[in-house]
Amino acid sequence: MDLLSDAFRGWKENDESTAGRWLAANFDKLTEAQQQKLKPFNLPRAISDAVAYAADQDVPTRESTLRAIARREVGSPSAVRDFLAETAAKMPDAFKSASDAIASEVYQSGDFSSAMSLMQTLGDLPAAERLQVAESIAWQPLLANTRSTPLPAVSDWLLEQTPDEKRGLVMSRFVGRWATRDFNAAGEWIRQQSQANWRDEVIDHYAQAILPMEPKSAVDWAASISDAQMRAASIAKIYEQWSSNDAAAAEKYFGDRGGAEPEPQR
């Protein structure tokens, strides 16, 4: 627990003007360790300068600085757009952190509908960055572990935001995480995508995700992959991982076929 940062954050929330003036006047008098902890609060007012300031920090301080900028600017759509555009331009490797920070702030202060509205503020942000923002938004209710936002609807929304050529990758990440929380609901959503050309990729990730919980179901799901090469590779991975955890159970289910596709269970 960082008592100095928490204490200053509380002061800033109660009296931002006084806390900001004090920090600006006394920052150079602090020890190096104290400066490191309070750097995220010592932000330049202009967004471009604040992002440049974040770019000069080490990675942990940069992360907390980006969260501080997001917290400060979240109430202004134009400021959010400028913050994301500046981050994309000045430190593209940190764009996901900035996007996650903004999405988290909006979601916590509102709901999923509020977070979705972020997409309307992005201006001419490039397609790759727009997709990252969509992913950041979709992951908020997933990470929050609350049932107030139906995840099938979130999945449908994320799918709509994702270009065709990226759907396999993006939905694999999302559904794989969703499966660790509610594999039945995630599996049902996959079943509804019966005509999707990216379905095999998602099933592969889903099968690997549910393996620790439902190894037999993982095998059956992998066996439903339509592409023969991907199907064989997915089943082989499951067999290897299952055997390392419970060789007897894996051998019993697969019979003597090793990593090959099992006979249908009757």
N, C-alpha and C positions, 0 to 999 in steps of 0.2 A: 504493500500500500504506500503510495507517494503522498505523505501528509502535506508537504509544501505545495504541490500542485493542486491537491484537493482543497486546501485552505484558500489558496489564491483564487481558484475557480469560484468558490462560494462567495468570496468578497466581490469578485467581478460581476457575478450574477446579481448581487444585491445593490452594488453601486459601481457600475461599469466605468463611469467617468473618473471617479476618485482613484479607483484601482489602476486604471490605465495611466493616469498622470503620475501616480507613485512609481509604477514600474518603469516608465520612461525616464523619470528623474533618478532612479536608484539602480538601474540595471547594471551599470558599469561598476557599481560598488559591491555587487554580489560576488560570492566565490564562483569559481568556474563550475563547480557541481550545481550550485543553485541556479546559475544562468542556464545551464543545460536543461534543468527541469522547467524553467519558466519561459524558455524561448518561444514555445507555441503561443504564449499570451502576449508577447512583445511584437505584435504584428504591425507592419506598415498599413496605413489606411487604404491606399490604392490596391486593388486586387492584383494588378500586374506586379507590383512591388512585393506584395505578400507571397505570391507564388514564387517569385525569384528568391525571396528570403527562405522559403521552404526548400527550394532546390539546393541551397548551399549547406543544408544540415545533413547530419548522418542519418541513416535510414530510420532508426526508431524515432528520432526527433522530427524527421520529415513527416512520418505517419501521423504523429500527434499534432503537428502544425497544420497539416491538411484537414484533419478533423476540426481543429479550431477555426480555420477559415470557413469550412462548411457550416459550422454551428453559427458563425457570425453572419453569413450571407444567405442562409436558407430562406429567409422571408422575402427575398427579392428575386423574382424570376430572371431579370436582366443580369443581376449579380451572379446568380447561379450559372447562367450561360457563359458569362465572362470568365468565371472561375474555371469551369471545365475547359473552355477554349484555351485559356492561358496554360493550364496544366498539360493539355495535349500538345501544345507547341513547345513548352519549355522543358518538360520532363515526361515524355510519353510512357516511360517505364513505370511511372507512378500514377498513371491515369486511372487504373482500376481502383486504387486506394481513394482517390478523390471522388470517383463515381460512387463507390460503396459508402463513403462518408456522407455525401449529399443524400443518397437514397435512404440511408439509415435515419438521418435527421428528419427528413420529410415523413417517413413512415411512423416514427415515434411520436411526432407531433400531430399526426392525423390518422390516416388509414391507407389501405392499399390504393383506393381511388385517388387520394391525394398524391401518392407516390407516382401513380400512372401519369398524372398530369405533368410530371417533369418532362415527359417526352415532347410536350407542346412548347417547351421553353428553350429547346436546344439550338434553334436557328439553323445555321449551315454547318453544324458540327459534322465531320466526316462520318461515313457509314459505319466504319469499324468502331468508332467511339460511341455512336448512337446505340449500336448493338450492345456495347459494354454497359451503358446506362440502363438499357432494358433488362439485361441480366441482373444488374445490381438491384433494380426495383423488384424483380420477380423473386429474388432470393430473400428479401426481407421477411415476408410471412413464413417462408420455409425455415429460416434461422430462428424466428421468434417462437416457433413451436407452439403456435396457438391455432385453434380451429375456427377463429373468427373470420378468416378468409379462406374459402374453399380452394384447395390446391389444384383440383382439376381445372377450375376457371383461370387460375394463375398460369397454369401450363398452356392453356389455349391462347391466352393473351401473349405469352412469351413466344409461342409458335408463330403468331401473326406478325410479331415484330422482327422475326428472324428470316433473313434471305434463304432461299431454297438450299443453296450450296453449303450453308452453315448449320442447317437444322439438325443434322445427325450429331455434330459435336456439341452444340448448345443444349439440345434436349437430353443428350446422354448425361451431361454434367448435372442437369437439374433433376432428372428422373432418378439417377443413381443416388443422389442425396435424399430425395423424397422416399426412395425405397427403404432406407434405413430407419425412417420414421413411420411409414405406413405402406408396407410392400403390397398389400392387397389393393389399396386405392391406386397406387402407382401402376401396378400390373393391369388393372382394369382400364386405365387411361391408355396404356400401350395397346391393348386389345382393340380399342376404338380407332386406332390409327392403321387399320388393316391394309390400306392401299398406299401408305406412305413409302417412298423410295428410300427413306432414311431409317426405316423401322428396324432393320437388322442391326444397325450400329447401336441403337438405343437398347435393344434386347440384350446385346452382348454386355453392355455396361450394367444393365439391370440385373442380369444373371450373376455377374460377379459381385454386385452389391448385396444380393440376398443370400449368397452362398453361406455366410456364417450362421444365418438364422434358419434358412430353409434349403439345405443342400440338394434334396431330391427335386424340389421345385426349380432350383437353379439349373439342374441338368435338363429338365423338361423344357424350360424356357430356351436354353441354348439350342436344344434339338429342334426348336421351331424356327430357327434362323433359315431363311430361304437360300442364301448364298452358301454353296457347299464348302468353299474354302474357309469362310468365316465361321461357319457352323462347326467344322472339325476343330478349328483352332480354339474356339470358345469352350467346347466340351473338353478338349485336352487340358486347358487351363484349369477348369473346374475340377477335373479328375486329379490333377497334380496337387492343387491346394487342399481339396477334401482329403486326399490320401495322407497328406502331411499332418492333418489334424486328427483324422480318424480312419486309419487304413482299412480296418475291418468293415466299417459301415460303407465305405466307398466301394470296396471289392464286392460286398454283398449286393449293392444296387447295380453296379456295372456288370456283375457276373465275371466271366473270365475274358471280357473284351477289352480290358485295359482302358485306355482313353478313347476308345472308339465309341460311336453313337450307340447308346443302349437300346435294347429291345423295348418296345412300348410295354408299359406296365398294365396288366389286365386285372 
